[in-house]
Amino acid sequence: MKSMVLDRALLDQLTRPDPRLPTLERWLVDHVWTEQAFRAAGSSPKDYLISGERAVAERERVLSICAQSVTFELAAEPPKTRSVAKFIESNPGSAVVIFDGCSLRELPRLTELARASRREIVESSCGRAAVPSETDCFVADRLGLGLPQLGPSQLTSRGELKQRGIRFYYFKQAGEHHSIERTDSSLLLWTRFPDQRYTDSTATDENLFEALWDGLDLAWKRTVGAIPADRKILVTSDHGYIFLGAGLNDPNLDGLDRPLQGKRFRHFEPGETLPEAQPGLWVNTERKLAVLCGRTHNRPQAPSASQSIYRHGGLSLMEMLTPWLVLAPA
């Protein structure tokens, strides 16, 4: 992907008082993470990842200088239509599939799999993670089902789902199989793939992305492929992730994670003093929450410090913006 040219038109676009996020979303979906970009990278998942990440990292550096308020747009509540509950309410008897930790980068692969499943794509756009961009926060803040902060494995017996006529299926592994019953209930399927891969011993460089790309095929077959053909389907994710490969770290943000004890976010106790908000550190005094923004190497939640350059929990374009792919009945 070609390097960004910071001309007058782009500068005006990024510094105008109107919301900038919709334009950034379209840029990511229509130009960066596309089938055309994948082919331009020689149809190599690894090269496609690096090429796209360079473009996004470059754009984020410019935003950090001239449009820091984009962070507040990312942290704001998304449109009410962007919730699982609203989609099901608007499409009775539909199905929702959540690929845990799937990002906008994987949109070309999801599009390819939808085509192979003979599913017309009705909409391809962006969903939104919660703040911080963690799974349990998404369950409470973005499902729209009135649930507390829970892990997806705890949803199986929740009364809130049964009251809304939603049948829930949880997949611990990409290849796990469930028989999807043919009932009038709406369906919610949640698979731990690809999130389960980000902190294992292979998450040391861009080569993991090759495995994620391949693994989506099996995860898709077990979830989307198992849903009755007459169902409309939403394919989405609870959060994305940042990729901190070589040259993709912002050195200006080094050390900002110290008040967060090396994490990408931290909830402070009632008696603790919050750090001051500054570029690269978003602070919410009401929630006693501080969140790392942007691309900085912080202590990874992985078996060792040399592992896991795939991380989430912070506030950045690639952590917060997620796939929102609506498929027509087959």
C-alpha positions in Angstrom: 0.0 0.0 0.0 1.3 3.4 -0.9 2.5 5.8 1.7 0.0 8.6 2.7 0.5 12.0 1.2 -0.4 14.7 3.7 -1.8 17.2 1.3 -4.2 20.1 2.0 -7.3 18.0 1.3 -6.3 15.3 3.8 -5.3 17.9 6.4 -8.6 19.7 6.1 -10.4 16.3 6.4 -8.6 15.4 9.6 -8.8 18.8 11.3 -12.4 19.8 10.5 -14.8 20.2 13.4 -17.2 17.6 12.2 -16.9 13.9 13.3 -13.8 12.3 11.7 -14.6 8.7 12.6 -17.0 7.9 9.8 -14.5 8.9 7.2 -11.8 6.9 8.9 -14.1 3.9 9.0 -14.7 4.0 5.3 -11.0 4.5 4.6 -10.2 1.3 6.6 -13.0 -0.8 5.1 -12.8 0.5 1.5 -9.1 1.1 1.0 -6.8 -0.6 3.6 -8.4 -3.9 4.6 -9.8 -5.0 1.2 -9.6 -7.9 -1.2 -7.8 -5.6 -3.6 -5.2 -4.8 -1.0 -4.8 -8.5 -0.2 -4.2 -9.3 -3.9 -1.7 -6.4 -4.2 0.3 -8.0 -1.3 0.6 -11.1 -3.5 -2.3 -12.8 -1.6 0.1 -13.3 1.3 -1.7 -12.8 4.6 1.6 -11.8 6.3 2.6 -9.2 3.7 -1.0 -7.9 3.6 -0.9 -7.5 7.4 2.4 -5.5 7.3 1.4 -3.3 4.4 -1.9 -2.4 5.9 -0.5 -1.8 9.4 2.1 0.6 8.0 -0.7 2.6 6.5 -2.8 2.6 9.7 0.2 3.4 11.9 1.1 6.4 9.6 -2.4 7.7 9.8 -2.6 7.3 13.6 0.6 9.3 14.0 -0.9 12.2 12.0 -4.1 11.9 14.1 -2.1 12.1 17.3 -0.7 15.4 16.2 -3.6 17.2 14.5 -6.8 15.4 15.5 -6.5 14.0 19.0 -10.2 14.3 19.6 -10.7 11.2 17.4 -9.9 9.3 20.6 -13.1 10.8 22.2 -15.1 9.7 19.1 -13.8 6.1 19.6 -14.7 6.2 23.2 -18.2 7.6 22.7 -21.3 5.4 22.6 -21.8 4.0 19.1 -25.2 4.3 17.3 -27.9 2.3 19.0 -28.3 0.3 15.8 -24.9 -1.1 16.4 -25.8 -3.7 19.0 -26.5 -7.4 18.8 -29.9 -6.9 20.5 -31.0 -4.3 18.1 -30.0 -6.4 15.1 -32.0 -9.4 16.4 -35.0 -7.1 17.3 -35.0 -5.7 13.8 -34.5 -9.2 12.2 -36.6 -11.7 14.1 -35.4 -15.3 13.8 -31.9 -14.1 12.6 -28.5 -15.3 13.8 -25.4 -13.5 15.1 -21.9 -15.0 15.0 -19.2 -13.4 17.1 -15.6 -14.2 16.3 -13.8 -13.3 19.5 -10.9 -10.9 18.7 -11.6 -10.7 15.0 -10.5 -7.4 13.4 -11.2 -5.3 10.3 -8.0 -6.9 8.9 -9.8 -10.2 8.4 -12.7 -8.6 6.3 -11.3 -9.9 3.0 -11.2 -13.5 4.4 -14.7 -13.2 5.9 -15.9 -11.8 2.5 -14.4 -14.7 0.7 -16.0 -17.2 3.1 -19.4 -15.6 2.7 -19.1 -15.9 -1.1 -18.2 -19.5 -0.8 -21.2 -20.0 1.4 -23.4 -18.4 -1.2 -24.4 -15.7 1.2 -24.9 -12.2 -0.3 -23.3 -9.5 1.7 -26.0 -6.9 2.6 -23.7 -4.6 4.6 -20.0 -4.4 5.2 -19.1 -1.8 7.8 -17.8 -1.2 11.3 -19.0 -2.3 14.7 -17.5 -1.0 17.9 -15.7 -2.5 20.9 -16.4 -1.3 24.5 -13.9 0.8 26.5 -11.7 -0.9 27.5 -11.7 -3.2 24.5 -12.2 -6.4 26.5 -14.6 -9.2 26.0 -16.5 -8.9 29.3 -17.0 -5.1 28.8 -18.4 -5.9 25.3 -20.9 -8.3 26.9 -22.1 -5.7 29.3 -21.9 -2.6 27.0 -22.4 -3.6 23.4 -24.6 -6.8 23.3 -27.5 -4.6 24.4 -29.0 -7.4 26.4 -28.8 -5.9 29.9 -26.1 -8.3 31.0 -23.4 -7.6 33.6 -19.7 -8.0 32.7 -19.3 -11.7 32.0 -17.2 -14.0 29.9 -19.0 -15.6 26.9 -18.8 -19.1 28.5 -21.1 -17.8 31.3 -23.9 -16.8 28.9 -25.2 -20.4 28.3 -27.6 -20.3 31.2 -28.5 -16.6 31.3 -32.1 -15.8 31.7 -31.8 -12.6 29.8 -31.1 -14.6 26.6 -34.0 -17.0 27.2 -36.4 -14.1 27.9 -35.6 -12.7 24.5 -36.0 -16.0 22.7 -32.3 -16.3 21.9 -30.6 -19.7 21.8 -26.8 -19.5 22.6 -23.9 -21.7 21.5 -20.4 -21.3 22.7 -17.4 -22.7 20.8 -14.2 -23.2 22.9 -12.1 -24.1 19.8 -12.3 -23.3 16.1 -13.2 -26.9 15.3 -15.7 -27.5 18.0 -19.1 -28.8 16.7 -22.6 -28.0 17.8 -25.8 -29.2 16.2 -27.8 -26.1 15.6 -31.5 -26.9 16.3 -34.1 -25.7 13.9 -36.4 -23.7 16.1 -38.1 -20.3 15.9 -35.5 -18.9 18.3 -32.9 -16.3 17.3 -29.4 -17.6 17.4 -26.2 -16.3 19.1 -23.0 -18.2 18.3 -19.7 -17.2 20.0 -16.4 -18.7 19.1 -13.1 -18.1 20.9 -11.2 -18.1 17.6 -9.1 -16.2 16.9 -8.6 -14.5 20.3 -7.3 -17.7 21.9 -4.3 -17.6 19.7 -2.9 -14.1 20.5 -1.0 -15.1 23.7 0.2 -18.5 22.8 3.9 -19.4 22.1 3.5 -18.6 18.4 2.3 -15.0 18.8 5.8 -13.5 18.4 5.6 -12.0 14.9 3.5 -11.6 11.8 3.6 -15.3 11.0 0.7 -16.0 13.4 -1.5 -14.0 11.0 -1.0 -16.7 8.4 -2.4 -19.3 10.9 -5.3 -17.0 11.8 -6.2 -16.5 8.2 -6.3 -20.3 7.6 -8.1 -21.1 10.9 -11.0 -18.8 10.0 -12.1 -21.4 7.4 -12.8 -24.0 10.0 -14.3 -21.6 12.5 -16.6 -20.3 9.8 -17.8 -23.8 8.8 -18.6 -24.7 12.4 -20.6 -21.5 13.0 -21.9 -19.6 10.0 -21.8 -22.8 7.9 -24.0 -24.6 10.5 -26.7 -22.0 10.6 -29.9 -22.8 8.6 -29.8 -21.3 5.1 -33.0 -19.3 5.6 -31.5 -17.1 8.4 -30.2 -13.6 8.0 -26.8 -13.4 9.8 -24.7 -10.8 11.4 -21.0 -11.6 11.6 -19.1 -9.4 14.1 -16.5 -9.3 16.9 -16.2 -8.1 20.4 -12.8 -6.3 19.9 -9.9 -6.0 17.5 -6.2 -5.8 18.3 -3.1 -3.8 17.7 -0.2 -5.4 15.9 3.2 -4.2 17.2 5.6 -5.5 14.6 8.9 -3.9 13.8 8.6 -0.2 13.1 5.0 0.0 14.2 5.6 1.4 17.7 5.2 5.1 18.6 8.2 6.0 20.7 6.5 9.2 21.9 4.2 7.0 24.0 6.9 5.1 25.8 6.4 5.0 29.5 2.7 6.0 29.5 1.7 2.6 30.8 3.6 3.0 34.1 0.5 4.3 36.0 -1.4 1.3 34.5 1.1 -1.2 35.9 2.2 -2.1 32.4 -1.3 -2.9 31.1 -3.3 -1.3 28.4 -5.9 -0.1 30.9 -6.4 0.0 34.6 -9.4 0.6 36.9 -8.2 2.6 39.9 -9.4 2.1 43.5 -11.7 4.8 45.1 -8.8 6.2 47.2 -6.2 6.2 44.4 -5.2 9.2 42.4 -5.9 9.0 38.7 -3.1 10.0 36.3 -3.6 13.1 34.2 -5.1 12.8 30.8 -2.6 13.4 28.0 -2.0 12.4 24.4 -1.8 8.6 24.5 -3.6 8.2 27.8 -7.4 8.5 28.0 -8.9 9.0 31.5 -12.5 8.8 32.7 -12.8 10.2 36.2 -16.3 8.9 36.7 -15.3 5.3 36.0 -11.9 5.7 37.7 -10.4 4.3 34.5 -7.3 5.1 32.5 -6.7 3.5 29.0 -3.7 3.5 26.8 -4.2 4.9 23.3 -2.2 4.2 20.2 0.8 2.0 19.4 3.3 1.5 22.2 5.0 -1.5 23.5 3.8 -2.3 26.9 4.1 -5.4 29.1 2.4 -8.2 27.1 -0.1 -10.5 28.8 1.7 -13.6 27.4 3.9 -16.4 28.6 7.0 -14.3 28.2 8.0 -10.7 27.4 9.2 -11.8 24.0 5.8 -13.1 23.0 2.5 -11.6 21.9 2.7 -8.6 19.6 -1.0 -9.0 19.1 -2.7 -7.0 21.9 -6.0 -5.5 22.9 -7.6 -3.7 25.8 -6.6 -0.2 24.7 -8.1 2.6 22.7 -7.0 2.7 19.1 -8.5 2.3 15.6 -7.6 -1.3 15.2 -8.7 -2.3 18.8 -12.0 -0.4 18.8 -13.3 -0.8 15.2 -14.6 -4.3 14.4 -16.3 -6.1 11.4 -20.0 -5.6 11.0 -20.9 -8.0 8.2 -24.6 -8.6 7.4 -25.4 -11.7 5.3 -28.6 -12.4 3.4 -30.3 -15.9 3.7 -28.5 -18.3 1.3 
